[in-house]
């Protein structure tokens, strides 16, 4: 997972690359953004269905850019089909 600063007032952006699980990459991004350890985060399935999160990067879909947005740990999380994970908000 790599991090870049957001632009245009957006928060930090992280990349889910390769065969990484989108769920794990999202949890790692939120942990990095909030300063919490993974074990301290609440279950992600309480904020978003795991199947929907993993399906956002479906390699068998078309080339259109899709996104899944939800609130988690008092942050707005947007996961894009290109693997970008954007975190916005304050703790």
C-alpha positions as a printed Julia matrix, in Angstrom:
91×3 Matrix{Float64}:
   0.0    0.0     0.0
   1.37   3.4    -0.9
   0.25   6.81    0.36
   0.01  10.14   -1.41
  -1.33  13.43   -0.19
  -4.73  14.27   -1.54
  -5.38  17.23   -3.76
  -8.15  19.77   -4.0
  -8.96  19.58   -0.29
  -9.25  15.82   -0.25
  -7.62  13.69    2.39
  -4.75  11.27    2.04
  -4.97   8.7    -0.72
  -3.73   5.13   -0.49
  -3.31   2.56   -3.24
  -4.44  -1.05   -3.1
  -2.05  -2.74   -5.5
  -1.57  -6.21   -6.9
  -3.55  -9.05   -5.41
  -4.01  -7.34   -2.04
  -7.41  -7.63   -0.44
  -9.34  -4.38   -0.71
 -10.62  -5.0     2.82
  -7.13  -5.3     4.29
  -5.86  -2.3     2.31
  -8.82  -0.22    3.52
  -8.22  -1.19    7.14
  -4.52  -0.36    6.81
  -5.34   3.01    5.23
  -7.76   3.93    8.02
  -5.27   2.79   10.67
  -2.52   4.91    9.08
  -4.81   7.92    8.82
  -6.15   7.69   12.39
  -2.96   6.55   14.09
  -4.68   3.45   15.45
  -3.44  -0.12   15.31
  -5.46  -2.56   13.18
  -6.52  -4.44   16.33
  -8.07  -1.24   17.71
 -10.38  -0.65   14.75
 -14.02  -1.8    14.91
 -15.12  -4.51   12.45
 -15.26  -3.05    8.96
 -18.33  -5.15    8.11
 -20.33  -2.89   10.44
 -19.78  -0.02    7.98
 -19.81  -1.76    4.58
 -20.66  -5.25    3.27
 -17.37  -7.11    2.69
 -18.58  -8.54   -0.64
 -19.35  -5.05   -1.96
 -15.93  -3.81   -0.92
 -14.1   -6.68   -2.61
 -16.29  -6.45   -5.74
 -15.29  -2.82   -6.38
 -12.05  -4.06   -7.99
 -13.68  -6.8   -10.05
 -11.23  -7.37  -12.92
 -14.01  -8.84  -15.05
 -16.01  -5.63  -15.13
 -15.79  -2.88  -17.68
 -13.26  -0.06  -17.71
 -15.5    2.58  -16.14
 -14.32   4.01  -12.83
 -16.63   3.07   -9.96
 -16.54   4.03   -6.3
 -17.9    2.84   -2.98
 -18.21   5.46   -0.24
 -19.03   4.9     3.43
 -18.35   6.26    6.92
 -15.97   4.37    9.21
 -14.24   5.47   12.42
 -15.64   8.99   12.03
 -14.03   9.3     8.59
 -15.43   9.34    5.08
 -13.85   6.51    3.11
 -14.04   6.25   -0.67
 -12.7    3.16   -2.43
 -12.29   3.48   -6.2
 -12.23   0.62   -8.68
  -8.7    1.61   -9.74
  -7.45   0.74   -6.22
  -7.35   4.25   -4.81
  -8.57   4.6    -1.23
  -9.32   8.12   -0.03
  -9.82   8.97    3.64
 -11.4   12.28    4.71
 -12.57  13.64    8.03
 -11.47  14.23   11.56
 -11.25  11.86   14.46
